[in-house]
Amino acid sequence: MAGRRKLFITPTLATVIGSFVLLTAAAILIIQTLTSARVVRELGGELVDIGLDSAETAFVEQLHAVRETAQYTRLSWERKELRFDEPDLLTTYLFGALAPMEQVSFLVLVDENGNGVDVDRGDGDGEVLGGDVTLPADIPILEPLTQKAAQQGKPFWSSPLYMPGREHTYYVFVHPLLEGDTYRGSMLIGMSLDRVSEITWHVSTDDMTVFLMQEGSNKIIGHPDLHKTFDGLSESAPLPHVAQIEDGFLGRFEDMPRLDNTSFDISEDLDLHAGLDDDGVKRFVILERKNENLLGMPVRIGVHFPAKFLDQPLRQLLLAALVGGGLLLISLLGAVGLAQRIARPMQRASAAAREVASLNLTAVEPLPGSVIRELDDLSRGFNAMVGGLTAFNRYVPTTLVEKLLSEGRADAPPEEREVAVLFTDIAGFTAASEGMSATQTAAFVNHHLSLLGAEITREGGTIDKYIGDSVMAFWGAPEHLDNPAAPAARAALGMAAAIHADNEARIASGEAPVRVRIGLHMGPLVVGDIGAPERVNYTVIGDTVNAASRLESLGKDIDGTAEIIILASTEITGRLGPEFKLQPIGPQRVKGKAEPLEVVRLMP
């Protein structure tokens, strides 16, 4: 109750333990052990679920990019922006589409006769190749997929496809191009086992190995060490069996017994197995029975990790119970001192738990060890939990969750808000990235997005998404702002300063400077959780988003050589104070808007 007096832990424990230790010690020990055991089991199950969900999220994001590229290509073709009688335009478009999708090996766009263009990543040396293609003559193994697309009329993933010319296995996403009900061609996007395995390598850790297994079999699709088995692939064996991969523990998967999930509160949708690695150390395997969230790709996600992550705390709890029983028998004389020893780490744990509840993981300091077994187990278990949450925190939009929780909400139903939207893009990025390797491109983009993201976060904005080298962010949701235009404009100017400083460093090291375009617009938008029940994004939709994007693109026409150009609508600049330097551009027509937009340049 709100008005009820709160007791301090030290005098309370001293009084209770000193008066009733001989009568209540056994009960307290039993209750604490049972409760801790349940918490440890639940925590183990939750950490496993978080690990699998994070791995699934990382993989789904890559597949989502594949489907979005295919869908955008279909829309562009339907709007006559792409034509099969303009192969040079098609090749240029596919080059641009392939560049940001490191997980994709090749793109093919052909008409109903199998004639078109393709681009691929060559021999993995960073060079992207492309040109005209005729499927029956050049890539006959893909022709049955286009025939299936013509009959089915819907997008689909192929079964594993071994391509003799490439001596490798691929999964191909096929999206038919239809004119009414008439088949006119296909977009084919290929992902190699090597590219898929790179995703598993990125989400695996030193202790936890993530892998992908084909539905309905024990054949492996993705694994950090799968590249060591590629020489054994063939048309008759497009996928390696689990026993063939160079993972001494997982290779014995078929001989591992299946365990009871309820022992660790693990979902019934997962299979739990146990076995010994090459050093005789026990490990667990957790494998999905079926995955409905991978956009039609017939794979299951699995992980294996040391068994101590789940069952060692339980053994420690049992040992602590035995030792604690003996200690409590002789604790009467030291009741006050024991109470103080218990109180201090409990207070630290309580303070740390409040930080965890607020998702402020960086403020959580590791709990120190204790001579009391239960408290030592609590410290180690808590520290392991924080370490696990920190490892997975990179895949979770923490700032958005914090904002929703600060408003007392666990979800965000769609609603209309007045929102300021910001778009950025690197001028000439496609051409610049063609001279980079995949690793160099990723490092460059990550560094660039880190600079921009820091400015958005500093001004309290919400990062909606990263689109290749571009960023979309907004202000005014989930928190209400009286004037979202001001922080959005400050963020844009902060980005300009950060890019300028970074360019000076690039020029000093002999690298070419980066040119950036930024667009700002404000207006009513629908904001909230948008998506299917099993996967939603907190995002904004509406014409204001399109206008902000068009303003960013307009920058290349207004001043195509500027290091940084920031174009804003008068809806933004009309709400800015005199401290902002503005240069009116005048009314400008942008794609998708019937009326011209009054455009103003925001000067750094």
C-alpha positions, 0 to 999 in steps of 0.5 A: 500500500502507498501509505504503508511504512517501509522497513530498512533491510538491515535492522529488519533482517537482524531482528528476524534472524536473531529472534527466529533463526533456529525455527525459520532457517530451514523454511527460508532456505527451502523457499529461497532454493525453490524460488531461485531454481524456478527463476534460473530455469525461467531465465535460462529459457528466456535467454534461449528464446532471446538468442533464437529471436535475435538470430531469427531477426537478423536472418529475417531482415536479410530475407525482407530486403530480398522480397522488398527488392523484388517487389520494388522491381515489379512495381517499377516494371509495371510503371514502365520505368524498367523495360526489357528493350533497354538492357543498359538501363536494366543492368544499371538498375540491377547493379544499384539493387545488388550493391547494398545487399551483401547477402545476395549473390546474383540478380537476374531479370528476364522476359517471358522468353528467358531473355534479359540481363543479370549481375553477380558478385563475380569470384568474391573479389568485390567486383560486380559483373553484369550483362545480357543473358539468355537463360536457355543458353547461359543459365539453363538451370534457372529456366524451370524456375521461370516456367514455375513462375509463369504457371504459379503467378506468385513469388516463391523460394526455390529448393536448394539449387546446385549450379554446376557452372558456379560449383555451388548451391543457391536458394533463389527467390523468384518473383513473376512479372505479370501484365494482368494475368499474363506472364511477362517475365521474372525477377530472380534473386540468388543467395548462396550457402556461403552468403547465408553462412555469413549471416550465421557467422555474424550472429554467432559468438564464441560460446553460441553457434547459430546454424540453419537446417533444412525443414524435414531433414538434417541437412545444413544450409548455414553454419559459420564453418560451412565453407569448409564443406563446399567442395563436396557439393554436387547436383545429387547432394546440393546440401551437406548432411549435418554429419559432414560439417566440420563441427565435431559436436553438431556432427553427432546431432543424430545420436543426441537424445532429446530432452524434456523442454519443461526442465528449463521452461523452453517453448514446446516449439523447440527441440532440446538435445544434449551431447558431448563435444570433442573435449567431453564437455556437455553442450545443448542443441536447441532447434526449431521444429518449424519456422513460419516467420522466414518469408517462405524459405524452408529452413529452421534456426538452431543454436548450440552452446555450453550446458553450463549456461542452463544447468550449472546454476541449478547444481550450484543452487543445490550445493548452496542449499546444502552448505547454507543449511550448515551455515544457518545452524551456527549463524545465531551469534552473528545475526547482526553481522550476517544481516549486514552482509546480506543487506549490502549486496541485496541493496546493490542488486536492487539498484542494479535490477532497477537499471535493468528494468529501465533498460539502462544496461550501460549503467549496470556495474557487475555485482561483486562476489560474496562469501554467501553462496546464494548471494554469490550465485545471485551475483553470477547469475545476474551478471550473466543475465546482464551480459546476455541482454547486452549481447542481444541489445544490439538487435533491439531498438532500446531507445524506442522501447524506453520512450514507449515505457516512459509514456506507460505503454507496452505497444503503440496502436496506430494514430495520427500525429504531427511528425517531422520526418528526415531523410539522408542519402550519400551522393554517388554512393553506388559508383563509389562502392563499386571500387570497394570490397564487401567488407570495406563497403560495410565498414564505410556504411557502418561508420557513416550511419554511426555519425548520423545516428548519433546526431538523431539520438542526441536530438531525441529522434526515432530512427525508423530504418536504415536503407542501404546508406540512407537513414529515415528518422522522425520526431514527434512520436512516440513522445508528443512534441510541441515543435518537432521541427526544431530538433529535426533541424538541429539534428540535420545541422549536427549531421552536416557538422559531423560529416564536414569534420569526418571529410577533413579526416578523410581528405587528410588520409587521402580518401575522397570526401563524402557528399550528403543530401538531407530532406526535411518535411513535417505534416500529419502521419499515421504512426504506430505499430505497423505490420503482421501480428508476428512481426511489427515495426514502429513506423510512420506512413503517409504523404509526409514521408514521401515529401521528405524523401523527394526533398532529399532527392531534390538536393542533387538538382539544387546544388549537386556539388555541395558537400552537404545540402539540407532542403526543408519545406516551409512547414519545417522552416516556418516553425524555426527560430531566428538562430537558423540560417535559411536560404529560400529556394522557392516553389519546386515540383517534386515527384508524387506531389500535384502542387509545388513545394515551397523549398528552403535551404537550411545553411550550416 
